Amino acid sequence: TFAETPVERIAAPKNYIESTNSGFNIDFNSAGPTATPTVIDDKLYTQEGLYSSNYYCLDANDGSFRWGLELGESGISPAVYQNGVLLINTASCTLYAIDAKTGELLWSKWLAGYIYTTPSADDNDVFVAYNHGGYPVVVSFDLRTGKLNWMRLVDEEIIACPILESDEVHVAS
């Protein structure tokens, strides 16, 4: 079984956007360095910073606020997008599946004390690698529901996100 990690809706951050001649700059003022944002259509998805648990969806054209969430932990990974779902890990433990349009939490799974890689996904499933009880594993969950599909033990610590090829899942150790 996997524990759920809740999220809370949050309002737009204060004074985070500055207009420029060529567009806009986003500055969340103090939460540390940020991971690469994810841009899908007219939406920009980004964390507030390494030391913050805040995650935002902004308009990619003008930077205006669409929605925000406070996750259960900080250290938010770049997002993986698949079929309308954002998949993000936090360094300290949790895989989140979030509806990209609304910001609704679809499901979350507390996985481990530390997660080193981003998840991977195909049309129906999510794949994540981590140490489960001290043993390196690759796990598959249903993309929309989070239902556990399978878990496989591997011989060595996994050092990169799972790579999908046809019906195979590959990992590097």
N, CA and C atoms as an extended XYZ file, in Angstrom:
519
Properties=species:S:1:pos:R:3:atomname:S:1:resname:S:1:resid:I:1 pbc="F F F"
N         0.830       -1.183        0.000 N   THR     1
C         0.000        0.000        0.000 CA  THR     1
C         0.875        1.248        0.000 C   THR     1
N         0.330        2.327       -0.500 N   PHE     2
C         1.035        3.602       -0.589 CA  PHE     2
C         0.196        4.674        0.088 C   PHE     2
N         0.822        5.454        0.953 N   ALA     3
C         0.113        6.555        1.604 CA  ALA     3
C        -0.126        7.681        0.605 C   ALA     3
N        -1.235        8.379        0.755 N   GLU     4
C        -1.547        9.548       -0.058 CA  GLU     4
C        -0.932       10.784        0.601 C   GLU     4
N        -0.505       11.740       -0.198 N   THR     5
C        -0.011       13.014        0.310 CA  THR     5
C        -0.943       14.097       -0.208 C   THR     5
N        -1.655       14.783        0.675 N   PRO     6
C        -2.636       15.778        0.227 CA  PRO     6
C        -1.977       17.045       -0.322 C   PRO     6
N        -2.768       17.826       -1.044 N   VAL     7
C        -2.359       19.137       -1.544 CA  VAL     7
C        -3.414       20.144       -1.121 C   VAL     7
N        -3.046       21.429       -1.156 N   GLU     8
C        -4.007       22.498       -0.872 CA  GLU     8
C        -3.963       23.517       -1.991 C   GLU     8
N        -5.124       24.065       -2.333 N   ARG     9
C        -5.201       25.156       -3.312 CA  ARG     9
C        -4.583       26.400       -2.701 C   ARG     9
N        -3.855       27.161       -3.510 N   ILE    10
C        -3.290       28.426       -3.043 CA  ILE    10
C        -3.590       29.527       -4.051 C   ILE    10
N        -3.544       30.750       -3.581 N   ALA    11
C        -3.802       31.929       -4.410 CA  ALA    11
C        -2.544       32.311       -5.179 C   ALA    11
N        -2.685       33.253       -6.054 N   ALA    12
C        -1.554       33.756       -6.842 CA  ALA    12
C        -0.505       34.355       -5.915 C   ALA    12
N         0.779       34.132       -6.226 N   PRO    13
C         1.825       34.764       -5.424 CA  PRO    13
C         1.801       36.277       -5.644 C   PRO    13
N         2.349       37.020       -4.715 N   LYS    14
C         2.367       38.484       -4.798 CA  LYS    14
C         3.558       38.951       -5.638 C   LYS    14
N         3.323       39.904       -6.511 N   ASN    15
C         4.381       40.608       -7.257 CA  ASN    15
C         5.410       39.667       -7.898 C   ASN    15
N         4.957       38.620       -8.539 N   TYR    16
C         5.852       37.641       -9.133 CA  TYR    16
C         6.190       37.923      -10.602 C   TYR    16
N         5.453       38.817      -11.229 N   ILE    17
C         5.617       39.016      -12.664 CA  ILE    17
C         6.032       40.451      -12.978 C   ILE    17
N         6.959       40.563      -13.922 N   GLU    18
C         7.438       41.870      -14.379 CA  GLU    18
C         7.354       41.900      -15.893 C   GLU    18
N         6.648       42.880      -16.436 N   SER    19
C         6.565       43.025      -17.894 CA  SER    19
C         7.885       43.556      -18.429 C   SER    19
N         8.269       43.056      -19.600 N   THR    20
C         9.476       43.531      -20.282 CA  THR    20
C         9.109       43.879      -21.716 C   THR    20
N        10.042       44.449      -22.453 N   ASN    21
C         9.799       44.780      -23.864 CA  ASN    21
C         9.557       43.541      -24.711 C   ASN    21
N        10.127       42.415      -24.304 N   SER    22
C         9.990       41.201      -25.098 CA  SER    22
C         9.062       40.160      -24.466 C   SER    22
N         8.338       40.523      -23.411 N   GLY    23
C         7.433       39.573      -22.775 CA  GLY    23
C         7.305       39.821      -21.287 C   GLY    23
N         7.787       38.875      -20.478 N   PHE    24
C         7.693       39.015      -19.029 CA  PHE    24
C         8.749       38.154      -18.351 C   PHE    24
N         9.088       38.524      -17.111 N   ASN    25
C         9.953       37.749      -16.234 CA  ASN    25
C         9.137       37.302      -15.041 C   ASN    25
N         9.417       36.087      -14.581 N   ILE    26
C         8.773       35.565      -13.377 CA  ILE    26
C         9.843       35.447      -12.312 C   ILE    26
N         9.562       36.004      -11.121 N   ASP    27
C        10.503       35.926      -10.003 CA  ASP    27
C         9.694       35.715       -8.730 C   ASP    27
N         9.893       34.560       -8.097 N   PHE    28
C         9.148       34.248       -6.891 CA  PHE    28
C         9.868       34.711       -5.619 C   PHE    28
N        10.984       35.410       -5.756 N   ASN    29
C        11.642       36.123       -4.654 CA  ASN    29
C        12.076       35.294       -3.462 C   ASN    29
N        12.853       34.268       -3.614 N   SER    30
C        13.506       33.684       -2.449 CA  SER    30
C        13.359       32.196       -2.262 C   SER    30
N        12.644       31.499       -3.047 N   ALA    31
C        12.423       30.089       -2.794 CA  ALA    31
C        13.531       29.208       -3.369 C   ALA    31
N        14.635       29.804       -3.815 N   GLY    32
C        15.744       29.020       -4.344 CA  GLY    32
C        15.636       28.812       -5.836 C   GLY    32
N        16.598       28.092       -6.395 N   PRO    33
C        16.589       27.846       -7.843 CA  PRO    33
C        15.367       27.034       -8.252 C   PRO    33
N        14.942       27.197       -9.498 N   THR    34
C        13.781       26.450       -9.993 CA  THR    34
C        14.207       25.461      -11.069 C   THR    34
N        13.427       24.412      -11.197 N   ALA    35
C        13.636       23.440      -12.277 CA  ALA    35
C        13.097       24.029      -13.574 C   ALA    35
N        13.410       23.414      -14.670 N   THR    36
C        12.910       23.846      -15.967 CA  THR    36
C        11.387       23.794      -15.976 C   THR    36
N        10.724       24.885      -16.377 N   PRO    37
C         9.254       24.846      -16.455 CA  PRO    37
C         8.803       23.948      -17.615 C   PRO    37
N         7.555       23.575      -17.568 N   THR    38
C         6.941       22.786      -18.625 CA  THR    38
C         5.905       23.668      -19.307 C   THR    38
N         5.933       23.732      -20.639 N   VAL    39
C         4.966       24.524      -21.393 CA  VAL    39
C         4.169       23.593      -22.293 C   VAL    39
N         2.855       23.631      -22.120 N   ILE    40
C         1.928       22.847      -22.934 CA  ILE    40
C         0.862       23.809      -23.440 C   ILE    40
N         0.739       23.907      -24.768 N   ASP    41
C        -0.201       24.834      -25.387 CA  ASP    41
C         0.043       26.241      -24.833 C   ASP    41
N        -0.945       26.841      -24.197 N   ASP    42
C        -0.793       28.201      -23.687 CA  ASP    42
C        -0.593       28.238      -22.174 C   ASP    42
N        -0.146       27.123      -21.585 N   LYS    43
C         0.050       27.050      -20.135 CA  LYS    43
C         1.514       26.788      -19.800 C   LYS    43
N         1.984       27.483      -18.770 N   LEU    44
C         3.340       27.304      -18.259 CA  LEU    44
C         3.214       26.757      -16.842 C   LEU    44
N         3.817       25.596      -16.593 N   TYR    45
C         3.765       24.944      -15.287 CA  TYR    45
C         5.132       25.079      -14.636 C   TYR    45
N         5.154       25.560      -13.386 N   THR    46
C         6.433       25.775      -12.737 CA  THR    46
C         6.318       25.683      -11.222 C   THR    46
N         7.403       25.295      -10.624 N   GLN    47
C         7.516       25.332       -9.167 CA  GLN    47
C         7.932       26.729       -8.733 C   GLN    47
N         7.711       27.043       -7.472 N   GLU    48
C         8.136       28.338       -6.951 CA  GLU    48
C         9.642       28.349       -6.703 C   GLU    48
N        10.220       27.215       -6.407 N   GLY    49
C        11.654       27.103       -6.166 CA  GLY    49
C        11.949       25.839       -5.382 C   GLY    49
N        13.201       25.452       -5.355 N   LEU    50
C        13.631       24.209       -4.717 CA  LEU    50
C        13.165       24.092       -3.274 C   LEU    50
N        13.142       25.197       -2.546 N   TYR    51
C        12.828       25.161       -1.116 CA  TYR    51
C        11.359       25.430       -0.824 C   TYR    51
N        10.548       25.490       -1.832 N   SER    52
C         9.120       25.750       -1.671 CA  SER    52
C         8.326       24.528       -2.106 C   SER    52
N         7.148       24.365       -1.531 N   SER    53
C         6.242       23.296       -1.958 CA  SER    53
C         5.121       23.833       -2.858 C   SER    53
N         5.269       25.080       -3.332 N   ASN    54
C         4.237       25.702       -4.171 CA  ASN    54
C         4.472       25.425       -5.650 C   ASN    54
N         3.385       25.105       -6.337 N   TYR    55
C         3.427       24.767       -7.759 CA  TYR    55
C         2.323       25.543       -8.467 C   TYR    55
N         2.645       26.098       -9.649 N   TYR    56
C         1.704       26.993      -10.330 CA  TYR    56
C         1.503       26.631      -11.794 C   TYR    56
N         0.305       26.981      -12.266 N   CYS    57
C        -0.008       27.014      -13.681 CA  CYS    57
C        -0.228       28.474      -14.035 C   CYS    57
N         0.551       28.972      -15.007 N   LEU    58
C         0.453       30.363      -15.450 CA  LEU    58
C         0.124       30.393      -16.931 C   LEU    58
N        -0.422       31.484      -17.405 N   ASP    59
C        -0.644       31.677      -18.828 CA  ASP    59
C         0.718       31.884      -19.489 C   ASP    59
N         1.032       31.089      -20.485 N   ALA    60
C         2.349       31.171      -21.141 CA  ALA    60
C         2.500       32.435      -21.976 C   ALA    60
N         1.409       33.098      -22.317 N   ASN    61
C         1.471       34.305      -23.136 CA  ASN    61
C         1.753       35.564      -22.327 C   ASN    61
N         1.164       35.641      -21.118 N   ASP    62
C         1.332       36.869      -20.336 CA  ASP    62
C         1.724       36.635      -18.877 C   ASP    62
N         1.857       35.379      -18.451 N   GLY    63
C         2.274       35.068      -17.087 CA  GLY    63
C         1.184       35.140      -16.043 C   GLY    63
N        -0.055       35.411      -16.455 N   SER    64
C        -1.130       35.532      -15.468 CA  SER    64
C        -1.413       34.178      -14.807 C   SER    64
N        -1.881       34.253      -13.581 N   PHE    65
C        -2.146       33.097      -12.732 CA  PHE    65
C        -3.357       32.322      -13.226 C   PHE    65
N        -3.224       30.995      -13.330 N   ARG    66
C        -4.352       30.111      -13.664 CA  ARG    66
C        -4.787       29.325      -12.420 C   ARG    66
N        -3.832       28.625      -11.777 N   TRP    67
C        -4.108       27.916      -10.528 CA  TRP    67
C        -2.801       27.652       -9.787 C   TRP    67
N        -2.931       27.349       -8.496 N   GLY    68
C        -1.763       27.052       -7.683 CA  GLY    68
C        -2.068       25.982       -6.651 C   GLY    68
N        -1.045       25.190       -6.323 N   LEU    69
C        -1.170       24.140       -5.312 CA  LEU    69
C         0.007       24.211       -4.357 C   LEU    69
N        -0.253       23.920       -3.112 N   GLU    70
C         0.817       23.671       -2.155 CA  GLU    70
C         0.898       22.166       -1.982 C   GLU    70
N         2.015       21.588       -2.420 N   LEU    71
C         2.217       20.153       -2.312 CA  LEU    71
C         2.666       19.803       -0.897 C   LEU    71
N         2.770       18.535       -0.620 N   GLY    72
C         3.156       18.084        0.710 CA  GLY    72
C         4.625       18.256        1.032 C   GLY    72
N         5.471       18.415        0.010 N   GLU    73
C         6.905       18.559        0.219 CA  GLU    73
C         7.493       19.506       -0.822 C   GLU    73
N         8.730       19.898       -0.596 N   SER    74
C         9.459       20.737       -1.551 CA  SER    74
C        10.348       19.858       -2.430 C   SER    74
N        11.230       20.490       -3.214 N   GLY    75
C        12.108       19.745       -4.111 CA  GLY    75
C        11.350       19.178       -5.298 C   GLY    75
N        10.511       19.991       -5.911 N   ILE    76
C         9.610       19.550       -6.982 CA  ILE    76
C        10.382       19.357       -8.286 C   ILE    76
N        10.152       18.219       -8.938 N   SER    77
C        10.801       17.912      -10.216 CA  SER    77
C        10.138       18.679      -11.352 C   SER    77
N        10.806       18.742      -12.512 N   PRO    78
C        10.088       19.211      -13.706 CA  PRO    78
C         8.904       18.280      -13.964 C   PRO    78
N         7.866       18.805      -14.588 N   ALA    79
C         6.656       18.012      -14.835 CA  ALA    79
C         6.800       17.177      -16.101 C   ALA    79
N         6.207       16.005      -16.051 N   VAL    80
C         6.013       15.154      -17.223 CA  VAL    80
C         4.531       15.266      -17.552 C   VAL    80
N         4.208       15.518      -18.823 N   TYR    81
C         2.820       15.696      -19.252 CA  TYR    81
C         2.413       14.531      -20.133 C   TYR    81
N         1.244       13.945      -19.832 N   GLN    82
C         0.718       12.872      -20.670 CA  GLN    82
C        -0.801       12.879      -20.589 C   GLN    82
N        -1.458       13.000      -21.731 N   ASN    83
C        -2.928       12.905      -21.822 CA  ASN    83
C        -3.656       13.764      -20.802 C   ASN    83
N        -3.234       15.015      -20.644 N   GLY    84
C        -3.920       15.929      -19.747 CA  GLY    84
C        -3.532       15.807      -18.285 C   GLY    84
N        -2.541       14.980      -17.985 N   VAL    85
C        -2.106       14.756      -16.606 CA  VAL    85
C        -0.667       15.229      -16.440 C   VAL    85
N        -0.426       16.015      -15.393 N   LEU    86
C         0.930       16.399      -14.996 CA  LEU    86
C         1.407       15.401      -13.956 C   LEU    86
N         2.614       14.890      -14.150 N   LEU    87
C         3.221       13.967      -13.194 CA  LEU    87
C         4.467       14.632      -12.647 C   LEU    87
N         4.522       14.784      -11.327 N   ILE    88
C         5.697       15.382      -10.712 CA  ILE    88
C         6.055       14.606       -9.454 C   ILE    88
N         7.341       14.542       -9.194 N   ASN    89
C         7.864       13.984       -7.951 CA  ASN    89
C         8.338       15.122       -7.082 C   ASN    89
N         8.350       14.875       -5.802 N   THR    90
C         9.104       15.742       -4.910 CA  THR    90
C        10.329       14.938       -4.488 C   THR    90
N        11.426       15.621       -4.260 N   ALA    91
C        12.667       14.931       -3.888 CA  ALA    91
C        12.457       14.081       -2.651 C   ALA    91
N        11.643       14.561       -1.768 N   SER    92
C        11.458       13.838       -0.515 CA  SER    92
C        10.175       13.030       -0.494 C   SER    92
N         9.933       12.268       -1.549 N   CYS    93
C         8.981       11.209       -1.276 CA  CYS    93
C         7.811       10.936       -2.198 C   CYS    93
N         7.159       11.929       -2.778 N   THR    94
C         5.829       11.701       -3.336 CA  THR    94
C         5.767       11.880       -4.847 C   THR    94
N         4.989       11.019       -5.494 N   LEU    95
C         4.617       11.141       -6.896 CA  LEU    95
C         3.190       11.682       -6.932 C   LEU    95
N         2.988       12.789       -7.673 N   TYR    96
C         1.673       13.417       -7.803 CA  TYR    96
C         1.189       13.311       -9.242 C   TYR    96
N        -0.110       13.040       -9.416 N   ALA    97
C        -0.783       13.108      -10.713 CA  ALA    97
C        -1.845       14.200      -10.591 C   ALA    97
N        -1.701       15.255      -11.417 N   ILE    98
C        -2.538       16.447      -11.313 CA  ILE    98
C        -3.201       16.712      -12.658 C   ILE    98
N        -4.495       17.017      -12.645 N   ASP    99
C        -5.186       17.397      -13.870 CA  ASP    99
C        -4.578       18.715      -14.360 C   ASP    99
N        -3.989       18.716      -15.541 N   ALA   100
C        -3.246       19.877      -16.036 CA  ALA   100
C        -4.144       21.091      -16.276 C   ALA   100
N        -5.384       20.882      -16.608 N   LYS   101
C        -6.287       21.999      -16.889 CA  LYS   101
C        -6.802       22.662      -15.619 C   LYS   101
N        -7.218       21.853      -14.648 N   THR   102
C        -7.894       22.385      -13.464 CA  THR   102
C        -7.020       22.488      -12.222 C   THR   102
N        -5.914       21.743      -12.183 N   GLY   103
C        -5.087       21.693      -10.983 CA  GLY   103
C        -5.623       20.735       -9.937 C   GLY   103
N        -6.635       19.969      -10.274 N   GLU   104
C        -7.195       18.995       -9.333 CA  GLU   104
C        -6.211       17.843       -9.138 C   GLU   104
N        -5.981       17.455       -7.880 N   LEU   105
C        -5.150       16.289       -7.594 CA  LEU   105
C        -5.931       15.044       -7.968 C   LEU   105
N        -5.405       14.263       -8.908 N   LEU   106
C        -6.042       13.002       -9.281 CA  LEU   106
C        -5.675       11.921       -8.277 C   LEU   106
N        -4.386       11.862       -7.926 N   TRP   107
C        -3.896       10.921       -6.923 CA  TRP   107
C        -2.457       11.273       -6.550 C   TRP   107
N        -2.011       10.736       -5.440 N   SER   108
C        -0.619       10.883       -5.027 CA  SER   108
C        -0.191        9.603       -4.320 C   SER   108
N         1.109        9.345       -4.342 N   LYS   109
C         1.666        8.155       -3.685 CA  LYS   109
C         2.960        8.555       -2.993 C   LYS   109
N         3.019        8.349       -1.685 N   TRP   110
C         4.286        8.509       -0.985 CA  TRP   110
C         5.089        7.258       -1.287 C   TRP   110
N         6.293        7.437       -1.876 N   LEU   111
C         7.057        6.298       -2.362 CA  LEU   111
C         8.277        5.948       -1.521 C   LEU   111
N         9.061        6.959       -1.150 N   ALA   112
C        10.344        6.636       -0.509 CA  ALA   112
C        10.916        7.868        0.162 C   ALA   112
N        11.997        7.682        0.881 N   GLY   113
C        12.677        8.784        1.538 CA  GLY   113
C        13.289        9.770        0.569 C   GLY   113
N        13.620        9.325       -0.636 N   TYR   114
C        14.170       10.225       -1.643 CA  TYR   114
C        13.926        9.612       -3.013 C   TYR   114
N        13.488       10.438       -3.961 N   ILE   115
C        13.246        9.979       -5.334 CA  ILE   115
C        14.215       10.725       -6.238 C   ILE   115
N        15.035        9.998       -6.973 N   TYR   116
C        16.108       10.600       -7.764 CA  TYR   116
C        15.709       10.972       -9.183 C   TYR   116
N        14.651       10.396       -9.715 N   THR   117
C        14.349       10.590      -11.131 CA  THR   117
C        12.925       11.095      -11.335 C   THR   117
N        12.669       11.648      -12.521 N   THR   118
C        11.304       12.003      -12.890 CA  THR   118
C        10.570       10.737      -13.331 C   THR   118
N         9.244       10.758      -13.299 N   PRO   119
C         8.490        9.621      -13.806 CA  PRO   119
C         8.487        9.616      -15.336 C   PRO   119
N         8.032        8.530      -15.902 N   SER   120
C         7.792        8.407      -17.337 CA  SER   120
C         6.355        7.926      -17.505 C   SER   120
N         5.775        8.132      -18.690 N   ALA   121
C         4.382        7.726      -18.886 CA  ALA   121
C         4.125        7.388      -20.339 C   ALA   121
N         3.163        6.492      -20.552 N   ASP   122
C         2.608        6.274      -21.879 CA  ASP   122
C         1.140        6.679      -21.814 C   ASP   122
N         0.333        6.286      -22.771 N   ASP   123
C        -1.050        6.744      -22.825 CA  ASP   123
C        -1.877        6.348      -21.604 C   ASP   123
N        -1.509        5.255      -20.942 N   ASN   124
C        -2.332        4.733      -19.854 CA  ASN   124
C        -1.633        4.575      -18.515 C   ASN   124
N        -0.317        4.551      -18.509 N   ASP   125
C         0.403        4.164      -17.302 CA  ASP   125
C         1.556        5.103      -16.978 C   ASP   125
N         1.921        5.127      -15.698 N   VAL   126
C         3.046        5.896      -15.176 CA  VAL   126
C         4.091        4.901      -14.690 C   VAL   126
N         5.358        5.226      -14.919 N   PHE   127
C         6.455        4.369      -14.487 CA  PHE   127
C         7.425        5.204      -13.666 C   PHE   127
N         7.804        4.688      -12.509 N   VAL   128
C         8.701        5.429      -11.627 CA  VAL   128
C         9.704        4.457      -11.012 C   VAL   128
N        10.914        4.955      -10.796 N   ALA   129
C        11.981        4.145      -10.202 CA  ALA   129
C        12.393        4.774       -8.879 C   ALA   129
N        12.598        3.951       -7.877 N   TYR   130
C        13.018        4.438       -6.562 CA  TYR   130
C        13.441        3.249       -5.705 C   TYR   130
N        13.901        3.518       -4.489 N   ASN   131
C        14.230        2.461       -3.536 CA  ASN   131
C        13.039        2.227       -2.628 C   ASN   131
N        12.480        1.035       -2.697 N   HIS   132
C        11.305        0.668       -1.913 CA  HIS   132
C        11.781       -0.217       -0.759 C   HIS   132
N        11.798        0.346        0.441 N   GLY   133
C        12.272       -0.430        1.592 CA  GLY   133
C        13.719       -0.828        1.473 C   GLY   133
N        14.515       -0.003        0.753 N   GLY   134
C        15.932       -0.307        0.575 CA  GLY   134
C        16.257       -1.127       -0.659 C   GLY   134
N        15.237       -1.482       -1.436 N   TYR   135
C        15.446       -2.277       -2.643 CA  TYR   135
C        15.063       -1.462       -3.880 C   TYR   135
N        15.931       -1.433       -4.902 N   PRO   136
C        15.588       -0.676       -6.115 CA  PRO   136
C        14.470       -1.365       -6.891 C   PRO   136
N        13.458       -0.563       -7.267 N   VAL   137
C        12.304       -1.100       -7.978 CA  VAL   137
C        11.892       -0.171       -9.110 C   VAL   137
N        11.175       -0.726      -10.057 N   VAL   138
C        10.421        0.015      -11.057 CA  VAL   138
C         8.964       -0.328      -10.805 C   VAL   138
N         8.117        0.704      -10.767 N   VAL   139
C         6.707        0.512      -10.448 CA  VAL   139
C         5.863        1.147      -11.546 C   VAL   139
N         4.737        0.518      -11.843 N   SER   140
C         3.780        1.062      -12.798 CA  SER   140
C         2.449        1.303      -12.097 C   SER   140
N         1.893        2.515      -12.325 N   PHE   141
C         0.572        2.883      -11.825 CA  PHE   141
C        -0.307        3.279      -13.004 C   PHE   141
N        -1.619        3.137      -12.848 N   ASP   142
C        -2.566        3.633      -13.838 CA  ASP   142
C        -2.493        5.157      -13.858 C   ASP   142
N        -2.403        5.756      -15.036 N   LEU   143
C        -2.233        7.199      -15.187 CA  LEU   143
C        -3.349        7.992      -14.521 C   LEU   143
N        -4.592        7.598      -14.691 N   ARG   144
C        -5.731        8.377      -14.194 CA  ARG   144
C        -6.128        8.054      -12.750 C   ARG   144
N        -5.966        6.793      -12.328 N   THR   145
C        -6.469        6.395      -11.007 CA  THR   145
C        -5.373        6.183       -9.970 C   THR   145
N        -4.147        5.935      -10.405 N   GLY   146
C        -3.070        5.630       -9.473 CA  GLY   146
C        -3.062        4.190       -9.003 C   GLY   146
N        -3.953        3.357       -9.540 N   LYS   147
C        -3.985        1.939       -9.155 CA  LYS   147
C        -2.651        1.290       -9.509 C   LYS   147
N        -2.105        0.510       -8.577 N   LEU   148
C        -0.857       -0.204       -8.807 CA  LEU   148
C        -1.042       -1.265       -9.879 C   LEU   148
N        -0.238       -1.179      -10.958 N   ASN   149
C        -0.261       -2.209      -11.998 CA  ASN   149
C         0.722       -3.327      -11.659 C   ASN   149
N         1.956       -2.948      -11.362 N   TRP   150
C         2.983       -3.920      -11.010 CA  TRP   150
C         4.188       -3.229      -10.378 C   TRP   150
N         5.026       -4.037       -9.704 N   MET   151
C         6.280       -3.583       -9.121 CA  MET   151
C         7.326       -4.655       -9.412 C   MET   151
N         8.503       -4.215       -9.909 N   ARG   152
C         9.580       -5.158      -10.229 CA  ARG   152
C        10.865       -4.755       -9.511 C   ARG   152
N        11.458       -5.706       -8.843 N   LEU   153
C        12.759       -5.518       -8.208 CA  LEU   153
C        13.832       -5.543       -9.297 C   LEU   153
N        14.829       -4.654       -9.186 N   VAL   154
C        15.967       -4.674      -10.109 CA  VAL   154
C        17.240       -4.880       -9.300 C   VAL   154
N        18.331       -5.244       -9.985 N   ASP   155
C        19.559       -5.649       -9.302 CA  ASP   155
C        20.340       -4.517       -8.654 C   ASP   155
N        20.299       -3.334       -9.244 N   GLU   156
C        21.133       -2.226       -8.777 CA  GLU   156
C        20.308       -0.947       -8.668 C   GLU   156
N        20.855        0.051       -7.970 N   GLU   157
C        20.193        1.344       -7.853 CA  GLU   157
C        19.973        1.956       -9.232 C   GLU   157
N        18.797        2.496       -9.461 N   ILE   158
C        18.435        3.090      -10.749 CA  ILE   158
C        18.848        4.560      -10.733 C   ILE   158
N        19.526        4.996      -11.801 N   ILE   159
C        20.100        6.345      -11.816 CA  ILE   159
C        19.469        7.278      -12.843 C   ILE   159
N        18.442        6.832      -13.547 N   ALA   160
C        17.782        7.671      -14.547 CA  ALA   160
C        16.323        7.254      -14.651 C   ALA   160
N        15.507        8.162      -15.210 N   CYS   161
C        14.082        7.841      -15.328 CA  CYS   161
C        13.887        6.657      -16.272 C   CYS   161
N        12.815        5.896      -16.073 N   PRO   162
C        12.522        4.778      -16.969 CA  PRO   162
C        12.326        5.268      -18.405 C   PRO   162
N        12.804        4.490      -19.353 N   ILE   163
C        12.643        4.767      -20.779 CA  ILE   163
C        11.680        3.736      -21.343 C   ILE   163
N        10.687        4.201      -22.094 N   LEU   164
C         9.669        3.317      -22.645 CA  LEU   164
C         9.935        3.090      -24.125 C   LEU   164
N         9.868        1.844      -24.538 N   GLU   165
C        10.030        1.474      -25.946 CA  GLU   165
C         9.057        0.343      -26.233 C   GLU   165
N         8.049        0.640      -27.067 N   SER   166
C         6.984       -0.328      -27.358 CA  SER   166
C         6.357       -0.784      -26.039 C   SER   166
N         6.416       -2.090      -25.763 N   ASP   167
C         5.837       -2.596      -24.516 CA  ASP   167
C         6.914       -2.905      -23.474 C   ASP   167
N         8.103       -2.301      -23.635 N   GLU   168
C         9.207       -2.536      -22.701 CA  GLU   168
C         9.507       -1.281      -21.891 C   GLU   168
N         9.993       -1.500      -20.672 N   VAL   169
C        10.453       -0.431      -19.792 CA  VAL   169
C        11.927       -0.687      -19.524 C   VAL   169
N        12.780        0.300      -19.823 N   HIS   170
C        14.225        0.166      -19.619 CA  HIS   170
C        14.692        1.125      -18.546 C   HIS   170
N        15.636        0.688      -17.726 N   VAL   171
C        16.244        1.547      -16.711 CA  VAL   171
C        17.756        1.395      -16.750 C   VAL   171
N        18.448        2.448      -16.289 N   ALA   172
C        19.914        2.403      -16.188 CA  ALA   172
C        20.298        2.331      -14.720 C   ALA   172
N        21.295        1.505      -14.452 N   SER   173
C        21.782        1.389      -13.065 CA  SER   173
C        23.284        1.582      -13.050 C   SER   173
